[in-house]
Amino acid sequence: MQSLRELETFVAIAEEGSLTAAGRRLGRSLQAVSRGLQTLEQSMGVTLVLRTTRTLQLSPAGARFYERVKAVLADLEIARTELAEDAKRLTGRLRIHAPTLFGPRYVVPLVAEFLARHPELHASLEFDDELRDPPESGADLTLRVGATPDSRLVARQLGQVRRVAFAAASYLAERGHPRTPEDLAAHECVIRTGVPNANRWTFDSRDGTRYSVLVSGRIECNRLAAVNAAVAEGMGVGLAAFWQIRELIEAGRVEIVLPEYEPAPLPLCAVWMRTRKMPARLRLLIDFLAARLAGERL
């Protein structure tokens, strides 16, 4: 029977993509993480993680095992949260800051569910795409994609955000499918402005090779929703989080291009101020979000 510590170590390795990052997330040394993985693989009698000097990825067996274990740990986290909720009556107000598109889609339903469990709690939600830290925004909790907090802040990864290149069928019928990231230099691309290196897109191949491509196009937008809408209208190739365009894909309006060269996924993190004692309402909210988002296809 594998210990919970070993299973948590394996999930962290799978989600972080490296032993060092997994150790940082769990607050354990690199040696402890490596030993935990070795112990788990020996007890299971199968290689779960394929390691080279440059890359780390799950074996086919490891990928299947990860999906099962992730769900089990998520259920355990919910059970822990529910026990803690039973022991405490939460009061006060939670101030939450999140990205514009992610907030209504995911944060609102989850916060509504959390408030239903705690009738004396209130929440203030603010959604925009500015990378503001909690001290600046006044938020108790900030949900952020990709950014690393400074030393005043604490972060907990809630999931990973898959990113894909995509285009409308009408555009691809006229201009053809790009076959490699370098092909994008000859394509119209819809650029999101207001972010660092907006015109330089980075992709990773399945063998770990990284490609950096300078892209351009006739239309630029400062909002993600506008970028995705322009791509759906056939204005060029776009780059987006998979969850943002999933409905467009299912409706047949757009399709993923360069599926073998996806950009590296970005971490979705909960970020908050470092304090001597975290309020129970904030700690339980973070546990609740982590458990609920563990099974989402972001």
C-alpha positions as CSV (number, residue, x, y, z in Angstrom):
1,M,0.0,0.0,0.0
2,Q,1.6,3.3,-1.1
3,S,1.8,6.1,1.5
4,L,-0.1,9.3,0.9
5,R,3.2,11.2,1.0
6,E,4.5,9.1,-2.0
7,L,1.3,9.6,-4.0
8,E,1.4,13.4,-3.3
9,T,5.0,13.4,-4.5
10,F,4.2,11.7,-7.7
11,V,1.2,14.0,-8.5
12,A,3.4,17.1,-7.8
13,I,6.1,15.7,-10.2
14,A,3.6,15.0,-12.9
15,E,2.0,18.5,-12.6
16,E,5.2,20.5,-12.1
17,G,7.3,18.7,-14.7
18,S,10.5,18.5,-12.7
19,L,11.7,17.1,-9.4
20,T,13.0,20.4,-8.3
21,A,9.7,22.2,-8.9
22,A,7.8,19.4,-7.1
23,G,10.1,19.7,-4.1
24,R,9.5,23.5,-4.0
25,R,5.7,23.0,-4.2
26,L,5.7,20.4,-1.4
27,G,8.4,22.1,0.8
28,R,10.7,19.0,0.5
29,S,14.2,18.5,-0.6
30,L,15.2,17.3,-4.1
31,Q,16.6,14.1,-2.5
32,A,13.3,13.5,-0.6
33,V,11.3,13.9,-3.8
34,S,13.6,11.6,-5.8
35,R,13.5,8.9,-3.0
36,G,9.7,9.1,-2.8
37,L,9.4,8.5,-6.6
38,Q,11.9,5.7,-6.5
39,T,10.0,4.0,-3.6
40,L,6.7,4.3,-5.4
41,E,8.1,2.9,-8.7
42,Q,9.7,0.0,-6.9
43,S,6.6,-0.9,-4.9
44,M,4.5,-0.7,-8.1
45,G,7.0,-2.6,-10.2
46,V,6.7,-0.2,-13.1
47,T,8.4,3.0,-14.4
48,L,6.1,5.9,-13.9
49,V,8.3,8.8,-15.0
50,L,10.7,8.8,-17.9
51,R,13.8,10.8,-17.1
52,T,16.7,12.1,-19.3
53,T,19.3,14.8,-18.6
54,R,17.0,17.3,-20.3
55,T,13.4,16.2,-19.9
56,L,11.0,14.5,-17.6
57,Q,7.7,13.1,-18.7
58,L,5.2,10.5,-17.6
59,S,5.3,7.0,-19.1
60,P,2.1,5.6,-20.5
61,A,1.5,3.7,-17.3
62,G,2.4,6.8,-15.3
63,A,-0.1,9.0,-17.2
64,R,-2.9,6.5,-16.5
65,F,-1.9,6.2,-12.9
66,Y,-1.7,10.0,-12.5
67,E,-5.3,10.5,-13.7
68,R,-6.5,7.9,-11.1
69,V,-4.4,9.3,-8.2
70,K,-5.2,12.9,-8.9
71,A,-9.0,12.2,-8.6
72,V,-8.4,10.2,-5.4
73,L,-6.4,13.0,-3.8
74,A,-8.9,15.6,-4.9
75,D,-11.7,13.6,-3.1
76,L,-9.5,13.4,0.0
77,E,-9.0,17.1,-0.1
78,I,-12.7,17.7,-0.3
79,A,-13.3,15.3,2.6
80,R,-10.7,17.2,4.7
81,T,-12.3,20.5,3.9
82,E,-15.8,19.3,4.8
83,L,-14.5,18.0,8.1
84,A,-12.9,21.4,8.8
85,E,-16.1,23.2,7.7
86,D,-18.1,21.1,10.2
87,A,-15.9,22.2,13.0
88,K,-15.9,25.9,12.2
89,R,-18.6,28.5,11.5
90,L,-17.0,30.9,8.9
91,T,-17.9,34.6,9.0
92,G,-16.6,37.8,7.4
93,R,-15.8,38.8,3.8
94,L,-13.5,37.3,1.2
95,R,-12.1,39.6,-1.5
96,I,-11.1,37.7,-4.6
97,H,-9.3,38.9,-7.7
98,A,-9.2,36.8,-10.9
99,P,-8.7,37.2,-14.7
100,T,-11.6,38.6,-16.8
101,L,-12.5,35.4,-18.7
102,F,-11.6,32.9,-16.0
103,G,-13.5,34.6,-13.3
104,P,-17.1,34.3,-14.6
105,R,-16.5,30.9,-16.0
106,Y,-14.9,29.2,-13.0
107,V,-14.6,31.5,-10.0
108,V,-18.2,32.6,-9.8
109,P,-19.8,29.1,-9.7
110,L,-17.1,27.8,-7.2
111,V,-17.5,30.8,-4.9
112,A,-21.2,30.5,-5.0
113,E,-21.0,26.9,-4.0
114,F,-18.6,27.8,-1.2
115,L,-20.9,30.5,0.1
116,A,-23.8,28.1,0.0
117,R,-21.9,26.0,2.5
118,H,-21.2,29.0,4.8
119,P,-24.3,31.3,5.0
120,E,-22.6,33.9,7.1
121,L,-19.8,34.5,4.6
122,H,-19.7,37.3,2.0
123,A,-17.5,37.7,-1.1
124,S,-16.4,40.6,-3.2
125,L,-15.2,39.6,-6.7
126,E,-13.1,41.7,-9.0
127,F,-12.2,40.6,-12.5
128,D,-9.6,42.2,-14.8
129,D,-6.4,41.1,-16.6
130,E,-3.9,43.4,-14.7
131,L,-1.2,41.5,-12.9
132,R,-1.8,43.1,-9.5
133,D,-0.5,41.6,-6.3
134,P,-2.8,41.3,-3.3
135,P,-1.2,44.2,-1.5
136,E,-2.0,46.5,-4.5
137,S,-5.4,45.2,-5.3
138,G,-6.5,44.8,-1.6
139,A,-7.6,41.2,-2.4
140,D,-7.4,38.4,0.1
141,L,-6.8,35.9,-2.7
142,T,-5.7,36.4,-6.3
143,L,-6.0,33.7,-9.0
144,R,-3.2,34.1,-11.5
145,V,-2.0,32.3,-14.6
146,G,1.7,32.0,-15.1
147,A,3.2,34.7,-12.8
148,T,5.5,34.0,-9.8
149,P,4.9,36.0,-6.6
150,D,7.5,38.0,-4.8
151,S,8.8,37.1,-1.3
152,R,5.9,38.8,0.4
153,L,3.4,36.4,-1.1
154,V,2.6,32.7,-1.0
155,A,1.4,30.7,-4.0
156,R,-0.3,27.4,-4.3
157,Q,-0.7,25.7,-7.7
158,L,-4.3,24.8,-8.4
159,G,-3.8,23.3,-11.9
160,Q,-2.2,23.8,-15.2
161,V,-3.5,25.7,-18.2
162,R,-3.0,24.1,-21.6
163,R,-2.3,26.6,-24.4
164,V,-2.9,25.9,-28.1
165,A,-2.6,27.6,-31.5
166,F,-5.9,27.6,-33.4
167,A,-7.6,29.0,-36.5
168,A,-11.0,29.1,-38.2
169,A,-11.7,26.5,-40.9
170,S,-12.3,29.3,-43.4
171,Y,-8.9,30.8,-42.8
172,L,-7.2,27.3,-43.1
173,A,-9.1,26.6,-46.3
174,E,-7.7,29.7,-47.8
175,R,-4.1,29.8,-46.4
176,G,-3.5,26.2,-45.5
177,H,-2.4,24.5,-42.3
178,P,0.9,25.5,-40.7
179,R,3.0,22.3,-40.2
180,T,5.8,23.7,-38.0
181,P,6.0,26.7,-35.7
182,E,8.3,28.4,-38.2
183,D,5.4,28.3,-40.8
184,L,3.6,30.9,-38.7
185,A,6.0,33.6,-39.9
186,A,4.2,33.4,-43.3
187,H,0.7,33.4,-41.7
188,E,-1.6,36.1,-40.5
189,C,-1.7,35.9,-36.7
190,V,-4.0,37.7,-34.3
191,I,-1.9,39.4,-31.6
192,R,-2.9,40.1,-28.0
193,T,-1.3,43.5,-27.1
194,G,-0.4,44.7,-23.6
195,V,1.6,41.6,-22.6
196,P,5.4,41.0,-22.7
197,N,6.8,39.7,-26.1
198,A,3.3,39.8,-27.6
199,N,4.7,39.1,-31.1
200,R,7.0,36.2,-30.1
201,W,5.3,32.9,-29.6
202,T,7.1,29.9,-28.1
203,F,6.3,26.3,-28.7
204,D,7.7,23.0,-27.4
205,S,7.8,19.8,-29.5
206,R,7.1,16.4,-28.0
207,D,10.8,15.6,-27.9
208,G,11.5,18.7,-25.8
209,T,12.8,21.0,-28.6
210,R,11.8,24.7,-28.1
211,Y,10.8,27.0,-31.0
212,S,10.5,30.8,-30.7
213,V,8.8,32.5,-33.6
214,L,8.2,36.1,-34.5
215,V,4.6,36.5,-35.7
216,S,2.6,39.4,-37.2
217,G,-0.8,40.1,-38.5
218,R,-3.3,42.8,-39.6
219,I,-5.3,42.8,-36.4
220,E,-4.3,43.3,-32.8
221,C,-6.5,43.3,-29.6
222,N,-5.9,44.1,-26.0
223,R,-8.6,41.7,-24.7
224,L,-8.5,37.9,-24.9
225,A,-12.2,37.7,-25.8
226,A,-11.6,40.0,-28.8
227,V,-8.6,37.9,-29.9
228,N,-10.5,34.7,-29.8
229,A,-13.5,36.3,-31.6
230,A,-11.2,37.6,-34.4
231,V,-9.7,34.2,-34.9
232,A,-13.1,32.6,-35.1
233,E,-14.0,35.2,-37.8
234,G,-11.1,34.0,-39.9
235,M,-8.7,36.8,-39.3
236,G,-5.7,34.5,-38.7
237,V,-4.0,32.1,-36.3
238,G,-4.4,32.8,-32.5
239,L,-2.9,31.5,-29.3
240,A,-5.3,30.8,-26.4
241,A,-5.9,28.7,-23.3
242,F,-7.7,25.5,-24.3
243,W,-10.6,26.2,-22.0
244,Q,-11.3,29.6,-23.6
245,I,-11.9,28.1,-27.0
246,R,-13.3,24.6,-26.1
247,E,-16.8,25.6,-27.1
248,L,-15.6,27.1,-30.4
249,I,-13.9,23.8,-31.2
250,E,-16.9,21.7,-30.2
251,A,-19.1,23.9,-32.4
252,G,-16.7,23.4,-35.4
253,R,-15.9,27.1,-35.7
254,V,-12.2,26.7,-35.1
255,E,-9.7,23.9,-34.9
256,I,-6.3,23.4,-33.2
257,V,-3.3,23.8,-35.4
258,L,0.3,22.6,-34.7
259,P,-1.0,19.9,-32.2
260,E,2.5,18.4,-31.9
261,Y,4.1,21.8,-31.0
262,E,2.0,23.1,-28.1
263,P,3.4,25.9,-25.9
264,A,4.3,24.8,-22.4
265,P,1.3,24.8,-20.1
266,L,1.1,27.6,-17.5
267,P,0.4,27.1,-13.8
268,L,-2.8,28.4,-12.4
269,C,-2.0,29.6,-8.9
270,A,-3.8,31.0,-5.8
271,V,-1.7,33.9,-4.4
272,W,-2.1,35.6,-1.1
273,M,-0.2,37.7,1.4
274,R,2.2,35.9,3.8
275,T,0.9,36.3,7.3
276,R,1.6,34.7,10.7
277,K,-1.9,33.2,10.9
278,M,-4.1,32.7,7.8
279,P,-7.8,33.3,8.4
280,A,-9.8,30.0,8.4
281,R,-12.2,31.3,5.7
282,L,-9.2,31.9,3.4
283,R,-7.5,28.6,4.1
284,L,-10.7,26.6,3.5
285,L,-11.5,28.5,0.4
286,I,-8.1,27.7,-1.1
287,D,-8.4,24.0,-0.2
288,F,-11.9,24.0,-1.7
289,L,-10.7,25.6,-5.0
290,A,-7.8,23.2,-5.2
291,A,-10.0,20.2,-4.8
292,R,-12.7,21.4,-7.3
293,L,-10.2,22.5,-10.0
294,A,-8.1,19.3,-9.8
295,G,-10.3,17.5,-12.3
296,E,-10.9,20.4,-14.7
297,R,-9.6,20.3,-18.3
298,L,-8.0,23.8,-18.4
